[in-house]
């Protein structure tokens, strides 16, 4: 009997990386896994501009409309690139900021978000989690194949 790759075995390995079902169904564990893997913290206290790597915050226009700014440099705002009318656009901005920051687990970078409870924050965490879990699943399967495991379907084919 050969060693067979199963969903349970894959999940066990993914949980070891912090991206298995246990983390998928627990928002706190999911956030911790994502932020640790990508070396960043989400903060809601306005930092010294040199301390945070990315900023997401709201501003009010002169005629009373609320707009949302997502930038790596709050001193150089480009209206066409950094200002968003809809808050729902911020999830992708935050997900990209998380994946592309330069921090690590030992020295994490800060990302300033003025409302850590906003829906787009949860959406960004989920997006990065799913993206990372997919990539890690491929890695885990390759590792198992290198360890002599076979796909379940290989036995049916033989």
C-alpha positions as CSV (number, residue, x, y, z in Angstrom):
1,X,0.0,0.0,0.0
2,X,1.5,3.3,-1.0
3,X,1.2,6.6,0.8
4,X,-1.7,8.6,-0.6
5,X,-2.3,12.3,-0.6
6,X,-5.6,13.0,1.1
7,X,-7.5,16.2,1.8
8,X,-7.0,15.6,5.5
9,X,-3.2,15.3,5.0
10,X,-3.1,18.5,2.9
11,X,-5.2,20.4,5.5
12,X,-2.9,19.1,8.3
13,X,0.1,20.5,6.5
14,X,-1.7,23.8,5.7
15,X,-2.6,24.2,9.3
16,X,1.1,23.9,10.1
17,X,1.7,26.9,7.8
18,X,-1.3,28.7,9.5
19,X,-3.5,28.4,6.4
20,X,-5.7,25.4,7.0
21,X,-9.4,25.0,7.8
22,X,-8.9,25.8,11.5
23,X,-7.7,29.3,10.5
24,X,-10.1,29.6,7.7
25,X,-13.1,29.4,10.0
26,X,-11.7,31.6,12.8
27,X,-11.4,35.3,11.9
28,X,-8.8,36.0,14.7
29,X,-6.6,33.1,13.6
30,X,-7.0,34.0,10.0
31,X,-5.9,37.6,10.6
32,X,-3.0,36.5,12.7
33,X,-1.8,34.1,10.0
34,X,-2.0,36.6,7.2
35,X,-0.4,39.5,9.1
36,X,2.4,37.2,10.4
37,X,3.1,35.6,7.1
38,X,3.3,39.0,5.3
39,X,5.1,40.8,8.1
40,X,2.7,43.6,8.9
41,X,0.5,45.1,11.6
42,X,-2.8,46.9,11.1
43,X,-2.9,50.0,13.3
44,X,-5.5,52.7,13.8
45,X,-3.5,55.3,15.6
46,X,-2.0,57.9,13.2
47,X,1.7,57.1,13.1
48,X,4.7,59.3,12.3
49,X,4.6,59.4,8.5
50,X,7.9,57.6,8.3
51,X,6.7,54.8,10.5
52,X,3.8,53.3,8.4
53,X,4.3,51.8,5.0
54,X,0.7,52.4,3.8
55,X,-2.2,54.5,4.9
56,X,-6.0,54.2,4.4
57,X,-8.1,56.9,5.8
58,X,-11.2,59.1,5.1
59,X,-11.3,62.8,4.3
60,X,-14.2,65.1,3.7
61,X,-14.3,67.3,0.6
62,X,-15.1,71.0,0.7
63,X,-18.7,70.3,-0.2
64,X,-19.2,67.7,2.4
65,X,-18.6,64.4,0.6
66,X,-16.6,61.7,2.2
67,X,-13.7,60.2,0.1
68,X,-11.2,57.5,1.0
69,X,-7.5,57.8,0.5
70,X,-5.2,54.8,0.0
71,X,-1.5,55.7,-0.4
72,X,2.0,54.9,0.7
73,X,2.7,58.6,0.9
74,X,0.1,60.9,2.5
75,X,2.1,64.0,1.6
76,X,1.8,63.3,-2.1
77,X,-1.8,62.4,-2.9
78,X,-2.7,61.8,-6.6
79,X,-6.5,62.2,-6.9
80,X,-6.7,59.8,-9.8
81,X,-4.7,57.0,-8.1
82,X,-5.1,57.4,-4.4
83,X,-8.6,58.8,-3.8
84,X,-11.6,56.5,-3.8
85,X,-15.3,57.5,-3.7
86,X,-16.5,54.1,-2.6
87,X,-15.2,52.4,0.5
88,X,-15.7,49.0,-1.2
89,X,-12.7,49.8,-3.4
90,X,-10.4,49.8,-0.4
91,X,-10.3,46.0,0.1
92,X,-8.2,45.4,-3.0
93,X,-5.9,48.3,-2.0
94,X,-5.4,46.9,1.5
95,X,-4.9,43.3,0.2
96,X,-2.2,44.6,-2.2
97,X,-0.5,46.6,0.6
98,X,-0.4,43.5,2.9
99,X,1.0,41.3,0.2
100,X,3.6,43.8,-1.1
101,X,4.9,45.3,2.1
102,X,8.6,44.9,3.1
103,X,8.2,43.7,6.6
104,X,8.8,40.3,8.2
105,X,7.5,38.4,11.2
106,X,10.4,39.7,13.4
107,X,10.2,43.4,12.2
108,X,6.7,43.9,10.9
109,X,5.7,47.0,8.9
110,X,2.7,49.1,10.0
111,X,-0.3,49.7,7.8
112,X,-2.5,52.5,9.1
113,X,-6.2,52.0,8.7
114,X,-8.5,54.5,10.3
115,X,-11.4,52.0,10.8
116,X,-10.1,48.5,11.6
117,X,-13.7,47.3,11.8
118,X,-14.7,48.3,8.3
119,X,-15.9,45.6,6.0
120,X,-13.1,46.1,3.5
121,X,-10.5,45.1,6.2
122,X,-12.2,41.7,6.7
123,X,-12.5,41.3,2.9
124,X,-8.8,42.1,2.4
125,X,-7.7,39.6,5.1
126,X,-10.0,36.9,3.5
127,X,-8.7,37.7,0.0
128,X,-5.0,37.4,1.1
129,X,-5.8,34.3,3.1
130,X,-7.5,32.5,0.1
131,X,-4.7,33.6,-2.2
132,X,-2.0,32.3,0.2
133,X,-3.8,29.1,1.0
134,X,-4.1,28.3,-2.7
135,X,-0.4,28.8,-3.3
136,X,0.5,26.9,-0.2
137,X,-1.7,24.0,-1.1
138,X,0.2,23.6,-4.4
139,X,3.5,23.7,-2.4
140,X,2.2,21.1,0.1
141,X,1.2,18.8,-2.7
142,X,4.6,19.1,-4.3
143,X,6.3,18.4,-0.9
144,X,4.1,15.3,-0.4
145,X,4.9,14.0,-3.9
146,X,8.6,14.6,-3.2
147,X,8.2,12.5,0.0
148,X,6.8,9.6,-2.0
149,X,3.1,10.2,-1.7
150,X,0.8,9.6,-4.6
151,X,-2.4,11.3,-5.7
152,X,-5.5,9.3,-4.8
153,X,-6.5,9.1,-8.4
154,X,-3.2,7.4,-9.3
155,X,-4.4,4.1,-7.6
156,X,-7.7,4.2,-9.6
157,X,-5.8,4.7,-12.8
158,X,-3.3,1.8,-12.2
